[in-house]
Amino acid sequence: MHEYSIVQSLLESCEEHAKANDAQSISKVVVKIGVLSGVEPDLLETAFNTFKEKTICHNADFIINVQDIVIKCHDCNTTSTLKKREFHCPKCQSINIDVTDGEEMYLMSLEME
């Protein structure tokens, strides 16, 4: 489960942000996980809750926003959000597309005290 190593890195990043902002604790951690990122949200949440206890995030709520796949079609210049993993433009059916969102995981925000 690579979610454990992701959480370790996330907690380190939280510690760095808190230190840089003279915060004593973090009350909320919000992440965005793309459906193509390879990260399982349930496993990530379990890992976060397991490892947060001895960190500045020990009382933090962990909010996960799942990002659908967003594509840009080069033929009709349309941006679309895909509900299924069918990689073609829903408007013109072209496969001449780029994925513009939904492939990565981001730390979106922290609430610090």
VEXBAKE-992858 format. One line per 5 residues: for each residue z, y, x of N, C-alpha, C. Coordinates in Angstrom, 1 decimal. Layout:
Z/Y/X/Z/Y/X/Z/Y/X; ... $
***
This chain:
0.0/-1.2/0.8/0.0/0.0/0.0/0.0/1.2/0.9; -1.1/1.9/0.9/-1.2/3.1/1.7/-0.5/4.3/1.1; -0.1/4.1/-0.2/0.6/5.2/-0.9/1.9/5.5/-0.2; 2.6/4.6/0.5/3.8/4.9/1.2/3.5/5.9/2.4; 2.4/5.6/3.1/2.1/6.6/4.2/1.7/7.9/3.7 $
1.0/7.9/2.5/0.7/9.2/1.9/1.9/10.0/1.5; 2.9/9.3/0.9/4.1/10.0/0.5/4.9/10.5/1.7; 4.9/9.7/2.8/5.6/10.2/4.0/5.0/11.5/4.5; 3.7/11.5/4.5/3.0/12.8/4.9/3.2/13.9/3.9; 3.2/13.6/2.7/3.5/14.6/1.6/4.9/15.2/1.8 $
5.9/14.3/2.0/7.3/14.8/2.2/7.4/15.6/3.4; 6.7/15.3/4.5/6.8/16.1/5.7/6.2/17.5/5.4; 5.1/17.5/4.7/4.4/18.8/4.3/5.4/19.6/3.5; 6.0/19.0/2.5/7.0/19.7/1.7/8.1/20.3/2.6; 8.6/19.5/3.5/9.7/20.0/4.4/9.2/21.2/5.2 $
8.0/21.2/5.7/7.4/22.3/6.5/7.3/23.6/5.6; 6.8/23.4/4.4/6.6/24.6/3.5/8.0/25.2/3.1; 8.9/24.3/2.9/10.3/24.8/2.6/10.9/25.6/3.7; 10.7/25.0/4.9/11.3/25.7/6.1/10.6/27.0/6.3; 9.3/27.1/6.2/8.5/28.3/6.4/8.9/29.4/5.3 $
9.4/29.0/4.2/9.8/29.9/3.1/11.3/30.0/2.9; 12.1/29.5/3.9/13.5/29.6/3.9/14.1/29.0/2.6; 13.5/28.0/2.1/14.0/27.3/0.8/15.0/26.3/1.2; 16.0/26.1/0.3/17.1/25.2/0.5/16.7/23.8/-0.2; 15.9/23.9/-1.3/15.5/22.7/-2.0/14.2/22.9/-2.7 $
13.6/21.8/-3.0/12.3/21.8/-3.8/12.6/21.1/-5.1; 12.3/21.8/-6.2/12.6/21.3/-7.5/11.3/20.7/-8.2; 10.1/21.0/-7.7/8.9/20.4/-8.3/7.8/20.3/-7.3; 7.2/19.1/-7.3/6.0/18.9/-6.5/4.9/18.5/-7.4; 3.7/19.2/-7.3/2.6/19.0/-8.1/1.4/18.6/-7.2 $
0.8/17.4/-7.5/-0.3/17.0/-6.8/-1.5/16.7/-7.7; -2.7/16.8/-7.2/-3.9/16.5/-7.9/-4.5/15.3/-7.2; -4.8/14.2/-8.0/-5.4/13.0/-7.4/-6.7/12.7/-8.1; -7.8/12.7/-7.3/-9.1/12.4/-7.9/-9.2/10.9/-8.2; -10.0/10.6/-9.2/-10.1/9.2/-9.6/-10.8/8.4/-8.6 $
-11.6/9.0/-7.7/-12.3/8.3/-6.6/-11.5/8.4/-5.3; -10.3/8.9/-5.3/-9.6/9.0/-4.0/-9.1/7.7/-3.4; -9.0/6.7/-4.2/-8.4/5.4/-3.8/-6.9/5.4/-3.9; -6.3/6.4/-4.4/-4.8/6.5/-4.5/-4.5/6.1/-6.0; -3.5/5.2/-6.1/-3.0/4.8/-7.4/-1.9/5.6/-7.8 $
-2.0/6.4/-8.9/-1.0/7.4/-9.3/0.4/6.7/-9.5; 0.4/5.5/-10.2/1.7/4.9/-10.5/2.4/4.4/-9.2; 1.6/3.9/-8.2/2.2/3.5/-7.0/2.7/4.7/-6.2; 1.9/5.8/-6.2/2.3/7.0/-5.5/3.6/7.6/-6.1; 3.7/7.6/-7.4/5.0/8.0/-8.0/6.2/7.2/-7.6 $
6.0/5.9/-7.6/7.1/5.0/-7.2/7.5/5.2/-5.8; 6.5/5.4/-4.9/6.8/5.6/-3.5/7.5/6.9/-3.3; 7.0/8.0/-4.0/7.7/9.3/-3.9/9.2/9.2/-4.3; 9.4/8.5/-5.5/10.8/8.4/-6.0/11.6/7.6/-5.1; 11.0/6.6/-4.4/11.8/5.8/-3.4/12.2/6.5/-2.2 $
11.3/7.3/-1.6/11.5/8.0/-0.3/12.0/9.4/-0.4; 12.1/10.0/-1.6/12.5/11.4/-1.6/14.0/11.6/-1.5; 14.8/10.6/-1.6/16.3/10.7/-1.7/16.9/11.4/-0.6; 16.5/11.2/0.7/17.1/11.8/1.8/16.3/13.0/2.4; 15.6/13.6/1.5/14.7/14.8/1.9/15.1/16.0/1.1 $
14.4/17.1/1.4/14.6/18.3/0.6/14.1/18.2/-0.8; 13.4/17.1/-1.1/12.8/16.9/-2.4/13.6/16.0/-3.2; 14.9/15.7/-2.8/15.7/14.7/-3.5/15.9/14.9/-5.0; 15.8/16.1/-5.5/15.9/16.4/-6.9/14.6/16.8/-7.6; 13.5/16.7/-6.8/12.3/17.2/-7.3/11.6/16.3/-8.4 $
11.0/17.0/-9.4/10.2/16.3/-10.3/8.8/16.2/-9.6; 8.2/15.1/-9.9/6.9/14.8/-9.2/5.8/14.7/-10.3; 4.9/15.7/-10.3/3.9/15.8/-11.3/2.5/15.5/-10.7; 1.9/14.5/-11.4/0.5/14.1/-10.9/-0.5/14.5/-12.0; -1.5/15.3/-11.5/-2.6/15.6/-12.4/-3.8/14.8/-11.9 $
-4.4/14.0/-12.7/-5.5/13.2/-12.4/-6.8/13.9/-12.6; -7.6/14.0/-11.6/-8.9/14.8/-11.6/-10.0/13.8/-11.9; -10.8/14.1/-13.0/-12.0/13.3/-13.3/-13.1/13.7/-12.3; -14.1/12.9/-12.3/-15.3/13.1/-11.4/-16.1/14.3/-11.9; -16.3/15.3/-11.0/-17.2/16.4/-11.4/-18.4/16.3/-10.5 $
-19.6/16.5/-11.1/-20.8/16.4/-10.4/-21.7/17.7/-10.6; -22.5/17.9/-9.6/-23.5/19.0/-9.7/-24.9/18.4/-9.6; -25.7/18.7/-10.6/-27.1/18.1/-10.6/-28.0/19.1/-9.9; -28.8/18.6/-9.0/-29.7/19.4/-8.2/-31.0/19.7/-9.0; -31.3/18.8/-10.0/-32.6/19.0/-10.7/-32.4/20.0/-11.9 $
-31.4/19.9/-12.6/-31.2/20.9/-13.8/-30.1/21.9/-13.5; -29.5/21.9/-12.4/-28.5/22.8/-12.0/-27.3/22.9/-12.9; -26.9/21.7/-13.5/-25.8/21.6/-14.4/-24.6/21.0/-13.7; -23.4/21.5/-14.0/-22.2/20.9/-13.5/-21.6/20.1/-14.7; -21.2/18.9/-14.4/-20.7/18.0/-15.5/-19.5/17.3/-15.0 $
-18.6/16.9/-16.0/-17.4/16.1/-15.7/-17.8/14.7/-16.3; -17.7/13.7/-15.5/-18.0/12.3/-15.9/-16.8/11.7/-16.5; -17.0/11.0/-17.6/-15.9/10.3/-18.2/-15.9/8.8/-17.8; -17.1/8.4/-17.4/-17.3/7.0/-16.8/-17.9/7.1/-15.4; -17.8/6.1/-14.7/-18.4/6.0/-13.4/-19.9/5.7/-13.4 $
-20.6/6.5/-14.1/-22.0/6.4/-14.2/-22.6/7.6/-13.5; -23.1/7.4/-12.3/-23.4/8.5/-11.4/-24.8/9.0/-11.6; -25.0/9.7/-12.8/-26.2/10.4/-13.1/-25.9/11.6/-14.0; -26.8/12.5/-14.0/-26.5/13.7/-14.8/-26.6/13.4/-16.3; -25.6/13.7/-17.1/-25.6/13.4/-18.5/-26.6/14.3/-19.3 $
-27.1/15.4/-18.7/-28.0/16.3/-19.3/-29.5/15.8/-19.1; -29.8/15.5/-17.9/-31.2/15.2/-17.6/-31.4/13.8/-17.0; -30.3/13.0/-16.8/-30.3/11.7/-16.4/-30.7/11.5/-14.9; -30.8/12.6/-14.2/-31.2/12.6/-12.7/-30.0/11.9/-11.9; -30.4/11.3/-10.8/-29.4/10.8/-9.9/-29.4/11.7/-8.6 $
-30.0/12.8/-8.7/-30.0/13.8/-7.6/-28.8/14.7/-7.8; -27.7/14.1/-7.5/-26.4/14.8/-7.8/-25.5/14.8/-6.5; -24.5/15.7/-6.6/-23.4/15.7/-5.6/-22.1/15.6/-6.4; -21.1/14.9/-5.8/-19.8/14.9/-6.4/-19.1/16.1/-5.8; -18.6/17.0/-6.7/-17.9/18.2/-6.2/-16.4/18.2/-6.4 $
-15.9/17.2/-7.2/-14.4/17.1/-7.4/-14.1/15.7/-7.8; -12.9/15.2/-7.5/-12.5/13.9/-8.0/-12.4/12.9/-6.9; -12.6/13.3/-5.6/-12.6/12.3/-4.5/-11.4/12.4/-3.6; -10.6/13.4/-3.8/-9.5/13.7/-2.9/-8.1/13.9/-3.6; -7.1/14.0/-2.8/-5.8/14.3/-3.2/-5.3/15.6/-2.6 $
-4.7/16.4/-3.4/-4.3/17.7/-2.9/-2.8/18.0/-3.4; -2.1/18.6/-2.5/-0.8/19.2/-2.9/-1.1/20.5/-3.5; -0.9/20.6/-4.8/-1.3/21.8/-5.6/-0.2/22.9/-5.5; 1.1/22.5/-5.7/2.1/23.6/-5.7/3.5/22.9/-5.5; 4.4/23.8/-5.1/5.8/23.5/-4.9/6.6/24.5/-5.6 $
7.7/24.1/-6.2/8.7/25.1/-6.7/9.9/24.9/-5.8; 10.3/26.0/-5.1/11.3/26.0/-4.2/12.5/26.9/-4.6; 13.7/26.6/-4.1/14.8/27.4/-4.4/15.5/27.7/-3.1 $
***
